[in-house]
Amino acid sequence: MDFQFLIDGFTEGLQQMTWLEAVAVVFGIASVFYSMREHIWVYPTGIVSTLIYVWICLQYKLYADMGINAYYFSMSIFGWYVWTHPKEGQKVLPVTWLKPSGWLISIGIFLISYLILYLVLSRFTDSDVPYWDSFTTASAFVGMWLMAKKKVENWIAWIITDLVSVPLYFHKGLILTSFQFLFFTILATLGLIAWIKSAKHHAA
């Protein structure tokens, strides 16, 4: 791997970075960190980051990602409520695994949202990355839904989303955001490990 290329890219990203992107990155990383720890602050920090990225994605013609950030905002409100209102007899909403029916629903959400997003982006917008943009958005739809439900598999969806987002944002010139998603991939992997342990603890 050409580490000098990565260093140069990171340096370039810092030079091109706006204060608004910097704030979004910081709050985005904080949100993932709190999610790993099952802390309710995942939602307020995430709300700040997603609202900023709605504006950034609009400026860079990432329309599907703009939509997903608006979706993040609404799902953050929903998740905030679900996490703070566990079932009767539960102190907190436990981390659990998806049932087979949950997998079918998740796959259905991905396929339907990807198809709709691709058709909209390719036919009604000037997006130059409809395949990538639709894919990351569809997988993130699934990830946010599963996170609100506190399902272990949400991290798998986020890992896939982050891995594809790295080259997408790099291609669009948002270098620092690209590195953010690379860091997110590492955090999501750690989050998956942590939530697997938590699910085993709640099942014991």
N, C-alpha and C positions, 0 to 999 in steps of 0.2 A: 504493500500500500504506500502511495506517495504522501507521506505525512506533511511535507512542505506545502503540497497542494491544499491540504485541509487547513493548515495554519494560515496560508494566504487567503483562503476562502473565508475563514473566520474573521481575519483582520479586515478584509473587504466588507464583510457584513457589518462589523462594528462601525466602519467609516460611513456606510450608507444608511445605517439604522436611524430611524426617527425616534424622538422621545416617546411617541405613541406606541410604536412597535416594541420598544424596550419595556414599557409598562405592561403591555399585553403578554410579553414573554415571561416577565417576572411573576405575574399573577397566574399565568398558565402553569408554570412549573410548581408554584405553591399549591395549586389546585390538585395536581397529580400527586404531590407529596402527601397532602391531607387525605386523599382518596386511599392511598396505600395504608394509612393508619386508621382508616374507617372513621375519620374525624369529620364532623358536620361542616367545618370550615371549607371543605371541598367545594361546597356550593356557592357561598358568597364570593370567594376568590375566583371561581370559575365564571361567575356571572360578569365580573369586571372584565376578565380576559376576553370572553366571547363577544361582549358588546363592542369592544375595540376592534376585534377581528372582523366583525360585520362590515365596518367602515373600510378597513384595510383591504379586504377581499373585493369589495366593490371597486376600489381604485385600481386593482390589478386584474380585473375581469375574471376573478375566480367566483363565478356566480353560485355554483353549487356549494362551495365552501362558505360563501356568505349565508346561504340558506341554512347550512348545517349549524353555523354559529348562532343563528336566530333560533333554531331548534334546540341547541344546547341551553340557551337562555330559558326557554319554556320548560325543558326537561329538568333544569336545575331547580326551578320552582317546585316542580312535581316531586323530584327526588328529595328535596329539602323537607317537604311535607311527609313523604313516606318514611324517611329515616327518623323523623322526630315523632312519628305516630305508629309505633310498633303494635302488633296484635296484643290483645288483652292477655296479661300474664307474662309478657316479655318486657324486659327493661330496655333492650335495644333490638333493632331489626337484625337477625342473624345472617351471616354469609352462608349461602347454600349453593348447591349445584343445580344446573338445569335438568328438568325432566325431559324425556323424549319429545313430549308435546311442545316444550319450550324451544327445543332445537328446531323443530319444524316451523314454529312461528318466527324465530330469528332468521332462518334461511329465507322464509317467505318475505320478511321485511326487507332483507338485502336485495333479493332478486327484483321485487316489484319497484323498490325505490331506485335501484340502479337503472332499470329500463326506462322509467318515467324521467329520471334526471337526464339520462343520455339523450333521449328524444327531445326534451325541452332545450338542452344546451346546444345540440347540434343543429336544430331547426330554427330556434327563436333567439339565439344570442350570438355574439361574436367571439365566444370562447374558442381558444386555439388548443385546448387540452380537454375536450369533453369526456374522453375515456377515463383519464386519470382523475379528473375532478369528480366525475360521477362515482367512481369506485371508492375513493376515500370518503366521500360523503355518505354513500350507502352503508359502508362498513362502520362508520362512526355513528350512524343512526342506530345500528344494532348495539354498539358499545355503550352508548348513553342510556338506552332503554334498559339494558342488562345491569348497568351500574346503579340505576335508580331502584332496581329490584334486588340489589346486592347479590348478584350471581357471579360466581367465580369466573365464568366464561367471558365476562365483560372485558377482562384483560387480554384475552386472545384476540377479540375484535380490535382492541386498541393497538396491540402489537402490529397487526396487519395494516391498520390505518396509518400508523406512524412510519412503518417501513416504506410504504408507497408515497407518503407525504414528503419524505426526505428529498428524493429527486424532483418531485413536483415543484416544491417551493424553491429549490436551487435553480431549476430551469426558469422560474419566473423572476429570478433576481432577488428573492427574499432570503438572502444567505443566512442571516442570523436565525430566522424562523426555521430554516432547513436544519440547522444545527440543533435548534430547540427540539425538533421532532426526533432527531437522532438520540438526544438525551432522553426524550420521552420513551423511546423504545427500551432503553435500559431500565428506566423507572417502571415501565409497564411489566417488564419481565420480573422485576423484584416484587411488584404488586401482585402478580400472579402467584408467586411463591408464598407471599404473606397471606393471601386470601385462601389458598389451598390449606394452609395450616389452620387458619381461622375456621374454615368449614369443617375440618376434622375435629377441631375443639368443640364446636357447637353440636356435632353429631355424636360426640362421645357421651 
